[in-house]
Amino acid sequence: MNKLIVALIAGVFAAAVGAQTPAPAAESTVKKLTTNPKAAEVGAVTKQESNINTGATDAKNQAAATAKSKQDPKALTTRQERQSAVAATTTAGSTTSTGATTAAQQKANVAKSKQEPRVERPKLGTPENEALMQKRSTP
């Protein structure tokens, strides 16, 4: 039984791997693409562009940019500058909605709603309200 389960799992794995491999391209489509003059021109331009943007040139550009950035003076070098920047950020963040401001707003909303006159709801069991609802519901 164990051998059967192992064989079943191996078969499923092989089927999954086989399903992920791409189908081989037909030779006629490859020949069509290479004989087409426009495709050849596009291929030449693509090859030229790929030679320009290689990993080696990107690494050289990155090294030059890193060296240049190290020469720039650093911002917030003193302790006082860092503290003032943190304080400015903290005050900017604390002016947004916090628990205290939300609670104050809620209290103001409750006080405002209590000042408004209360609308009396009709009692549904009375015959006059039933007749009124029947009249309003018919077109």
N, C-alpha and C positions, 0 to 999 in steps of 0.2 A: 504494500500500500504506500509506504514512504517513497519507494522508487517511482511509483506512478505519479505521485504529487510532484516530486523533483523533476521528472520528465515533463510534466504538464507546465510547470513554471518556466522551465528552460525553453519549451516550445513557444510559450506566450512571449517571452523575452525576445526570442529570435524573430518572431513575427513582427513585434513592435520595432525592432531595429531595422528590419527589412522594409517596413512601411515608411521609414523616415528617409531612406536614401532616395535621391532624385533620380528620375528616369533619364536614361542616356538620350542626348540630343540626336536628332536625325541628321545625317551628313548633308542632306540636301539643303536644310535651312542654314547650316554653317557655311556652305558654299555660296548660297544666295547672299548672305551678309558680307562675305569677303569680296564678291565680284561686284557688288553695288558700289559705284564710285563715291556716292555720298557717305556710305557707311565707312569706306576706307578713309575718307577725309576726317570724319568724326573720330575714328579710331586713332588717327595720327595726332589730332589735337589733344585727345584724352591722354595719349602716351606722353606728349610733350608737357602737358600740365602736371601729370603725375611725377615727372622727373623734376619739375621745379619745386613742388611741395613734398619733399622727402622728409623723413624723420631726422636726418642729419642737419638739414637746414633749419628745421624747427628747433632742434636742440641748441644750435648756435645762436639763433634769435632769442631763445629763452635765457641763455647764459648772458648775452649782452644786456637784456632787459633786467635781469637780476643784478648785474654789476652796476647798472645805472641807478636802480632803485636803492641800492645800498649807499650810494653817494648822497642821496637826498637827505635833508635833515629830518629827524624824527619829530613827530608832533607829540605834544604833551610830555616833555622831558622831565619837568619838575613835578614834585609831589603836589604843590599848590595847583598847578594847571590840571592835573588829573582829578583832584578833589572838586575843583569848580566844574569840570565837565560832568562828573558823576552827579553833583548836586543839581546841575541844570537838567540832566536827564531824569533824575528822580522827581523834580518838581513838575516837569512836563508830563510825566507818567501819572503823577498823583492828581492832576487836575481832571483826568478823565473819570469815568464812572467807577467809583469804588463802593465798598459796602456802606460807608457812612453817607456818601452823597445819595446813594440809592434809597437808603432808609429815610433820609430827610425828604426826598422827593415823594416817597410813599406816604409819609405823614401829611405832607401838603395836599396830596391827592385825596386822602381820606377826609381831611378837614373840608376841602372844597365840595366833595360829594355829599357830605352831611349837611351843608348849607343849602343845597338844592332841594326844592320841594319834592316830596315823595309822591309818586304817581300811584293811585289806588287801583289795584287790579280788580276786575269784575269777578264776582263769585259765579262759578259755572253752573251751580245747581238751581239757580233761580229761574222761573219761567220767563221773565222779561229779558234776561240776558240770553237765554236759549233762543228766544224769538229774534233778538238782535243779531246773534251769530248766524242764525238761519238766513236772515235777510241779507247780511253782508256776504255770505258764501254763495248765494245764487246770483248768476249774471244778469 
